[in-house]
Amino acid sequence: MNLIKQLIIIDAQSDTPVYIQISNGFIQHIRQGRFKKGLKLPGSRKIATLLQVNRMTVVAALNELDAQGWIETLPRKGTFIKKILPLLTPGKITEETRVFTIADKTGFQYDEKRIIPIELSDFPPTDKLIFNDGFPDVRIAPTEQLIKTMRRLSKLAFQKKYLMYGGAQGTIMLRETLSAFLNETRGLPSSSENILITRGAQMGLYLAASIILKPGDVVIAGSPGYAAANLTFRQLGAKVIHLPVDDKGINIDTLEEICQRQKIKMVYVIPHHHNPTTVTLSSERRIRLLALAAKYKFAIIEDDYDYDFHYSSKPIMPMASLDRNGHVIYIGTFTKTLAPAIRFGFIVAPASFIRSATHLRKSIDTQGDSLMENAIAELYKDGTMARHIKKSVNLYRERRDHLCKLLQTELGKHLSFDIPAGGMSVWTKFHKADLSIVAQRALKNGLIIRNGKDYDTDKVKYNSVRLGFASLNFNEQEKAVRILKTCL
Amino acid sequence: MNLIKQLIIIDAQSDTPVYIQISNGFIQHIRQGRFKKGLKLPGSRKIATLLQVNRMTVVAALNELDAQGWIETLPRKGTFIKKILPLLTPGKITEETRVFTIADKTGFQYDEKRIIPIELSDFPPTDKLIFNDGFPDVRIAPTEQLIKTMRRLSKLAFQKKYLMYGGAQGTIMLRETLSAFLNETRGLPSSSENILITRGAQMGLYLAASIILKPGDVVIAGSPGYAAANLTFRQLGAKVIHLPVDDKGINIDTLEEICQRQKIKMVYVIPHHHNPTTVTLSSERRIRLLALAAKYKFAIIEDDYDYDFHYSSKPIMPMASLDRNGHVIYIGTFTKTLAPAIRFGFIVAPASFIRSATHLRKSIDTQGDSLMENAIAELYKDGTMARHIKKSVNLYRERRDHLCKLLQTELGKHLSFDIPAGGMSVWTKFHKADLSIVAQRALKNGLIIRNGKDYDTDKVKYNSVRLGFASLNFNEQEKAVRILKTCL
């Protein structure tokens, strides 16, 4: 077996992994007849000693040779060079010839059905117009200021520690800044211990629901409603009961009837600009909902992700601002202000609940990106965020008005909608045209629009779609409506 | 009730929230006797109409007045100005006088015990020396390059879409770059569909364990072992069985005995530099562990967070590189290379498993910070990461040698340790001195060191501590050892 030692040369400086060098060496010498067909190879331990490499490396090389069909292992006999060799055009053995890959399926059993599939979107194409679900215009996102601030902070010696572990609840600087901001703008009587910094509203939802719900618990949510939230509740094993939503929000009379019949654990509500219908929960209903929570001892998840983007008048105070009994878990986000892929948000809740949520959060991903948290705090403190929100609100209000006018004048007979008081999309019902066909036609003409089935149930077909206006300028809106018109 | 309309003046331009203006107005006029003690107030709806504000705002103002003790609500009678008013020194009513705060406890029931408390560390103090658990030196972290790259990318028009929603699995650019890097350096035969970008190794652990484990399932982990992992498994309801760890890693003979007796679902293993003892799992044991996994059909979580930091020889190939049957879920991280609070890591696994993990991840926090993912990919492509790893390894090797020499020469008779082949800490056993007392004394002298109880069980008291050397330069190490010496 000295032959192996003589023939297989390993170049420790090479970029090619050692195990590939070994398998390539074998292949070369098998082809050239130096290793004969049918030759029995020594064990991996022996080869490792001969070549003075780690045994794992030899096993990997043999695995590769086996996968490529050069060797075979016969039970209780050993490993042999195959008598019938694979047909390969002669030439350099490159990495591309490697065939050993990770298995497609796992070799162990797990309950695949416990993980509910979620629609996985790709990043939006840049060569098409898109009526998205109501997302901000990332072209105006204050990323430049954020990154500049990060850079400035990262150079300060005392900020270096924020690159270390610590602060699973979020940095004290961001929590104090946010607490003051929420006190002032939303009347939320919070202190820094009432706040957990999350990754967007979605992590707030996941954490809060994980803590409150046990499998089999009942959650109430509006219908039509926000799919991602419902899916998270179901992922956690909860049962979702749907409440009708009208122009004042979820129906509280129906909720009360349900409470009289059965134990409910949690009510999920989007107080501003309900997804998908964009309605705002009225003051009267907020007050009644709080009273019901106190009476029936359920939790309210108040997902106020869209508070900052109200156009007609001042937004309505959060229920959390009135809740003296600890029923409301308030969720907010910076993603609509900064950008969807810069994922920061927050939960405001009783301090004991925040501690539980922090413990769970640490188990999930340890902590947030602390230096960036401090950079966001800086943007709040120096007024950048307030200015950006104001600028965005003005811009999006104009874009809302422009799109609504376009839809009315150009497509008025095909569809109907209410002008939304806030948010970033118009909930639009198409009368006759089947939206799934319209969407197909539109795509061919360079416009992406959803097929109108997202909120359908067995009983109701909405044939409606959220037409996001915030991320389209006037020109783009006009083009998009023009394309839509040709598809009707 | 025209009095209310006359006396309560709202300044829409003021920074003070409207509800605070209203409550302050009431207090001022109650004090000055314009609103008499015992006066019955109209309902919130009526006041809202009189003041032309939202009813929620009025309810918030009344809440505040109630919390401060100015008004009281009598059941079935109404709300009245109190006959006995709170004693307050006269003066301007400022925001500081607000007493209405969020409740400490929730008003709904949830099973608090389901969330296991985790030690919540704060950021490290900058005025003390710290023997941490083995963390990188963030002073040399390539944050400057990362932030610069982010800034450059954020200005490119086609990169703007990476600020939008999309790519819950991680950007294709980072997954392809990482796949090539792992193929080349670790012999991991992955493609981009085998990779999920996570938030550090911790999220990899949480996702993988969530998918594999059901409550009651059995997990095997080394003892002494990594506390955060064990806690996550217990958080998910699994039962953790501990395997002894010696100088070659976890004991595979014991594992086989357990497998013969009962069904195990998963083995958790740190192949390089086991936490806390820093040993590397030997090739022999890796091969046997893989064979056992195939025989008993369990999953292996291979948490190779420390692969890049091996000093003595080349690191050993991952088991994932040899696994042809889909038993290994491989976890890695960038946090040790970039910085702990820049949270990026990855899972490598069969494509079907990665899809499940991506669905769950989307439910937890939607997606990663995509622009930063692309920036990290750039740092890999332009060689920055490879250079930084090489530089860190050289630096940390020197620091390891320096600390080991110091410990030997200065404290040799008090403690014992093996020189670690990799990682960022020395697992040090103290002979006689009680570490909990040493830690207290050290703190008084400006040195933070753990109390040696972290890994204790009912049966074993280790009186050992991980002395992190990577984040201390020679000078700091010398100071730290000097302080330690005075405490023994």
Boltz contact constraints between the chains, C-beta under 6 A:
constraints:
  - contact:
      token1: [A, 17]
      token2: [B, 187]
      max_distance: 6.0
  - contact:
      token1: [A, 19]
      token2: [B, 187]
      max_distance: 6.0
  - contact:
      token1: [A, 54]
      token2: [B, 283]
      max_distance: 6.0
  - contact:
      token1: [A, 54]
      token2: [B, 316]
      max_distance: 6.0
  - contact:
      token1: [A, 55]
      token2: [B, 283]
      max_distance: 6.0
  - contact:
      token1: [A, 56]
      token2: [B, 283]
      max_distance: 6.0
  - contact:
      token1: [A, 56]
      token2: [B, 316]
      max_distance: 6.0
  - contact:
      token1: [A, 56]
      token2: [B, 317]
      max_distance: 6.0
  - contact:
      token1: [A, 57]
      token2: [B, 317]
      max_distance: 6.0
  - contact:
      token1: [A, 59]
      token2: [B, 322]
      max_distance: 6.0
  - contact:
      token1: [A, 60]
      token2: [B, 187]
      max_distance: 6.0
  - contact:
      token1: [A, 60]
      token2: [B, 317]
      max_distance: 6.0
  - contact:
      token1: [A, 60]
      token2: [B, 321]
      max_distance: 6.0
  - contact:
      token1: [A, 60]
      token2: [B, 322]
      max_distance: 6.0
  - contact:
      token1: [A, 63]
      token2: [B, 322]
      max_distance: 6.0
  - contact:
      token1: [A, 100]
      token2: [B, 189]
      max_distance: 6.0
  - contact:
      token1: [A, 101]
      token2: [B, 189]
      max_distance: 6.0
  - contact:
      token1: [A, 102]
      token2: [B, 189]
      max_distance: 6.0
  - contact:
      token1: [A, 102]
      token2: [B, 190]
      max_distance: 6.0
  - contact:
      token1: [A, 102]
      token2: [B, 194]
      max_distance: 6.0
  - contact:
      token1: [A, 102]
      token2: [B, 350]
      max_distance: 6.0
  - contact:
      token1: [A, 103]
      token2: [B, 325]
      max_distance: 6.0
  - contact:
      token1: [A, 103]
      token2: [B, 326]
      max_distance: 6.0
  - contact:
      token1: [A, 103]
      token2: [B, 350]
      max_distance: 6.0
  - contact:
      token1: [A, 104]
      token2: [B, 350]
      max_distance: 6.0
  - contact:
      token1: [A, 104]
      token2: [B, 351]
      max_distance: 6.0
  - contact:
      token1: [A, 105]
      token2: [B, 326]
      max_distance: 6.0
  - contact:
      token1: [A, 105]
      token2: [B, 350]
      max_distance: 6.0
  - contact:
      token1: [A, 105]
      token2: [B, 352]
      max_distance: 6.0
  - contact:
      token1: [A, 106]
      token2: [B, 326]
      max_distance: 6.0
  - contact:
      token1: [A, 106]
      token2: [B, 350]
      max_distance: 6.0
  - contact:
      token1: [A, 106]
      token2: [B, 353]
      max_distance: 6.0
  - contact:
      token1: [A, 107]
      token2: [B, 325]
      max_distance: 6.0
  - contact:
      token1: [A, 107]
      token2: [B, 326]
      max_distance: 6.0
  - contact:
      token1: [A, 107]
      token2: [B, 327]
      max_distance: 6.0
  - contact:
      token1: [A, 108]
      token2: [B, 297]
      max_distance: 6.0
  - contact:
      token1: [A, 108]
      token2: [B, 298]
      max_distance: 6.0
  - contact:
      token1: [A, 108]
      token2: [B, 299]
      max_distance: 6.0
  - contact:
      token1: [A, 110]
      token2: [B, 211]
      max_distance: 6.0
  - contact:
      token1: [A, 110]
      token2: [B, 212]
      max_distance: 6.0
  - contact:
      token1: [A, 115]
      token2: [B, 356]
      max_distance: 6.0
  - contact:
      token1: [A, 115]
      token2: [B, 359]
      max_distance: 6.0
  - contact:
      token1: [A, 115]
      token2: [B, 360]
      max_distance: 6.0
  - contact:
      token1: [A, 117]
      token2: [B, 359]
      max_distance: 6.0
  - contact:
      token1: [A, 118]
      token2: [B, 359]
      max_distance: 6.0
  - contact:
      token1: [A, 118]
      token2: [B, 362]
      max_distance: 6.0
  - contact:
      token1: [A, 120]
      token2: [B, 168]
      max_distance: 6.0
  - contact:
      token1: [A, 121]
      token2: [B, 166]
      max_distance: 6.0
  - contact:
      token1: [A, 122]
      token2: [B, 166]
      max_distance: 6.0
  - contact:
      token1: [A, 123]
      token2: [B, 161]
      max_distance: 6.0
  - contact:
      token1: [A, 123]
      token2: [B, 166]
      max_distance: 6.0
  - contact:
      token1: [A, 123]
      token2: [B, 167]
      max_distance: 6.0
  - contact:
      token1: [A, 124]
      token2: [B, 161]
      max_distance: 6.0
  - contact:
      token1: [A, 124]
      token2: [B, 164]
      max_distance: 6.0
  - contact:
      token1: [A, 126]
      token2: [B, 158]
      max_distance: 6.0
  - contact:
      token1: [A, 126]
      token2: [B, 161]
      max_distance: 6.0
  - contact:
      token1: [A, 138]
      token2: [B, 160]
      max_distance: 6.0
  - contact:
      token1: [A, 138]
      token2: [B, 163]
      max_distance: 6.0
  - contact:
      token1: [A, 138]
      token2: [B, 164]
      max_distance: 6.0
  - contact:
      token1: [A, 139]
      token2: [B, 160]
      max_distance: 6.0
  - contact:
      token1: [A, 141]
      token2: [B, 163]
      max_distance: 6.0
  - contact:
      token1: [A, 143]
      token2: [B, 154]
      max_distance: 6.0
  - contact:
      token1: [A, 147]
      token2: [B, 150]
      max_distance: 6.0
  - contact:
      token1: [A, 147]
      token2: [B, 151]
      max_distance: 6.0
  - contact:
      token1: [A, 150]
      token2: [B, 147]
      max_distance: 6.0
  - contact:
      token1: [A, 151]
      token2: [B, 147]
      max_distance: 6.0
  - contact:
      token1: [A, 154]
      token2: [B, 143]
      max_distance: 6.0
  - contact:
      token1: [A, 158]
      token2: [B, 126]
      max_distance: 6.0
  - contact:
      token1: [A, 160]
      token2: [B, 138]
      max_distance: 6.0
  - contact:
      token1: [A, 160]
      token2: [B, 139]
      max_distance: 6.0
  - contact:
      token1: [A, 161]
      token2: [B, 123]
      max_distance: 6.0
  - contact:
      token1: [A, 161]
      token2: [B, 124]
      max_distance: 6.0
  - contact:
      token1: [A, 161]
      token2: [B, 126]
      max_distance: 6.0
  - contact:
      token1: [A, 163]
      token2: [B, 138]
      max_distance: 6.0
  - contact:
      token1: [A, 163]
      token2: [B, 141]
      max_distance: 6.0
  - contact:
      token1: [A, 163]
      token2: [B, 339]
      max_distance: 6.0
  - contact:
      token1: [A, 163]
      token2: [B, 341]
      max_distance: 6.0
  - contact:
      token1: [A, 164]
      token2: [B, 124]
      max_distance: 6.0
  - contact:
      token1: [A, 164]
      token2: [B, 138]
      max_distance: 6.0
  - contact:
      token1: [A, 164]
      token2: [B, 340]
      max_distance: 6.0
  - contact:
      token1: [A, 165]
      token2: [B, 340]
      max_distance: 6.0
  - contact:
      token1: [A, 166]
      token2: [B, 121]
      max_distance: 6.0
  - contact:
      token1: [A, 166]
      token2: [B, 122]
      max_distance: 6.0
  - contact:
      token1: [A, 166]
      token2: [B, 123]
      max_distance: 6.0
  - contact:
      token1: [A, 167]
      token2: [B, 123]
      max_distance: 6.0
  - contact:
      token1: [A, 168]
      token2: [B, 120]
      max_distance: 6.0
  - contact:
      token1: [A, 187]
      token2: [B, 17]
      max_distance: 6.0
  - contact:
      token1: [A, 187]
      token2: [B, 19]
      max_distance: 6.0
  - contact:
      token1: [A, 187]
      token2: [B, 60]
      max_distance: 6.0
  - contact:
      token1: [A, 189]
      token2: [B, 100]
      max_distance: 6.0
  - contact:
      token1: [A, 189]
      token2: [B, 101]
      max_distance: 6.0
  - contact:
      token1: [A, 189]
      token2: [B, 102]
      max_distance: 6.0
  - contact:
      token1: [A, 190]
      token2: [B, 102]
      max_distance: 6.0
  - contact:
      token1: [A, 194]
      token2: [B, 102]
      max_distance: 6.0
  - contact:
      token1: [A, 199]
      token2: [B, 365]
      max_distance: 6.0
  - contact:
      token1: [A, 200]
      token2: [B, 366]
      max_distance: 6.0
  - contact:
      token1: [A, 202]
      token2: [B, 365]
      max_distance: 6.0
  - contact:
      token1: [A, 202]
      token2: [B, 366]
      max_distance: 6.0
  - contact:
      token1: [A, 203]
      token2: [B, 365]
      max_distance: 6.0
  - contact:
      token1: [A, 206]
      token2: [B, 364]
      max_distance: 6.0
  - contact:
      token1: [A, 211]
      token2: [B, 110]
      max_distance: 6.0
  - contact:
      token1: [A, 212]
      token2: [B, 110]
      max_distance: 6.0
  - contact:
      token1: [A, 232]
      token2: [B, 363]
      max_distance: 6.0
  - contact:
      token1: [A, 235]
      token2: [B, 363]
      max_distance: 6.0
  - contact:
      token1: [A, 283]
      token2: [B, 54]
      max_distance: 6.0
  - contact:
      token1: [A, 283]
      token2: [B, 55]
      max_distance: 6.0
  - contact:
      token1: [A, 283]
      token2: [B, 56]
      max_distance: 6.0
  - contact:
      token1: [A, 297]
      token2: [B, 108]
      max_distance: 6.0
  - contact:
      token1: [A, 298]
      token2: [B, 108]
      max_distance: 6.0
  - contact:
      token1: [A, 299]
      token2: [B, 108]
      max_distance: 6.0
  - contact:
      token1: [A, 316]
      token2: [B, 54]
      max_distance: 6.0
  - contact:
      token1: [A, 316]
      token2: [B, 56]
      max_distance: 6.0
  - contact:
      token1: [A, 317]
      token2: [B, 56]
      max_distance: 6.0
  - contact:
      token1: [A, 317]
      token2: [B, 57]
      max_distance: 6.0
  - contact:
      token1: [A, 317]
      token2: [B, 60]
      max_distance: 6.0
  - contact:
      token1: [A, 321]
      token2: [B, 60]
      max_distance: 6.0
  - contact:
      token1: [A, 322]
      token2: [B, 59]
      max_distance: 6.0
  - contact:
      token1: [A, 322]
      token2: [B, 60]
      max_distance: 6.0
  - contact:
      token1: [A, 322]
      token2: [B, 63]
      max_distance: 6.0
  - contact:
      token1: [A, 325]
      token2: [B, 103]
      max_distance: 6.0
  - contact:
      token1: [A, 325]
      token2: [B, 107]
      max_distance: 6.0
  - contact:
      token1: [A, 326]
      token2: [B, 103]
      max_distance: 6.0
  - contact:
      token1: [A, 326]
      token2: [B, 105]
      max_distance: 6.0
  - contact:
      token1: [A, 326]
      token2: [B, 106]
      max_distance: 6.0
  - contact:
      token1: [A, 326]
      token2: [B, 107]
      max_distance: 6.0
  - contact:
      token1: [A, 327]
      token2: [B, 107]
      max_distance: 6.0
  - contact:
      token1: [A, 339]
      token2: [B, 163]
      max_distance: 6.0
  - contact:
      token1: [A, 340]
      token2: [B, 164]
      max_distance: 6.0
  - contact:
      token1: [A, 340]
      token2: [B, 165]
      max_distance: 6.0
  - contact:
      token1: [A, 341]
      token2: [B, 163]
      max_distance: 6.0
  - contact:
      token1: [A, 341]
      token2: [B, 369]
      max_distance: 6.0
  - contact:
      token1: [A, 341]
      token2: [B, 370]
      max_distance: 6.0
  - contact:
      token1: [A, 342]
      token2: [B, 369]
      max_distance: 6.0
  - contact:
      token1: [A, 343]
      token2: [B, 369]
      max_distance: 6.0
  - contact:
      token1: [A, 350]
      token2: [B, 102]
      max_distance: 6.0
  - contact:
      token1: [A, 350]
      token2: [B, 103]
      max_distance: 6.0
  - contact:
      token1: [A, 350]
      token2: [B, 104]
      max_distance: 6.0
  - contact:
      token1: [A, 350]
      token2: [B, 105]
      max_distance: 6.0
  - contact:
      token1: [A, 350]
      token2: [B, 106]
      max_distance: 6.0
  - contact:
      token1: [A, 351]
      token2: [B, 104]
      max_distance: 6.0
  - contact:
      token1: [A, 352]
      token2: [B, 105]
      max_distance: 6.0
  - contact:
      token1: [A, 353]
      token2: [B, 106]
      max_distance: 6.0
  - contact:
      token1: [A, 356]
      token2: [B, 115]
      max_distance: 6.0
  - contact:
      token1: [A, 359]
      token2: [B, 115]
      max_distance: 6.0
  - contact:
      token1: [A, 359]
      token2: [B, 117]
      max_distance: 6.0
  - contact:
      token1: [A, 359]
      token2: [B, 118]
      max_distance: 6.0
  - contact:
      token1: [A, 360]
      token2: [B, 115]
      max_distance: 6.0
  - contact:
      token1: [A, 362]
      token2: [B, 118]
      max_distance: 6.0
  - contact:
      token1: [A, 363]
      token2: [B, 232]
      max_distance: 6.0
  - contact:
      token1: [A, 363]
      token2: [B, 235]
      max_distance: 6.0
  - contact:
      token1: [A, 364]
      token2: [B, 206]
      max_distance: 6.0
  - contact:
      token1: [A, 365]
      token2: [B, 199]
      max_distance: 6.0
  - contact:
      token1: [A, 365]
      token2: [B, 202]
      max_distance: 6.0
  - contact:
      token1: [A, 365]
      token2: [B, 203]
      max_distance: 6.0
  - contact:
      token1: [A, 366]
      token2: [B, 200]
      max_distance: 6.0
  - contact:
      token1: [A, 366]
      token2: [B, 202]
      max_distance: 6.0
  - contact:
      token1: [A, 369]
      token2: [B, 341]
      max_distance: 6.0
  - contact:
      token1: [A, 369]
      token2: [B, 342]
      max_distance: 6.0
  - contact:
      token1: [A, 369]
      token2: [B, 343]
      max_distance: 6.0
  - contact:
      token1: [A, 370]
      token2: [B, 341]
      max_distance: 6.0
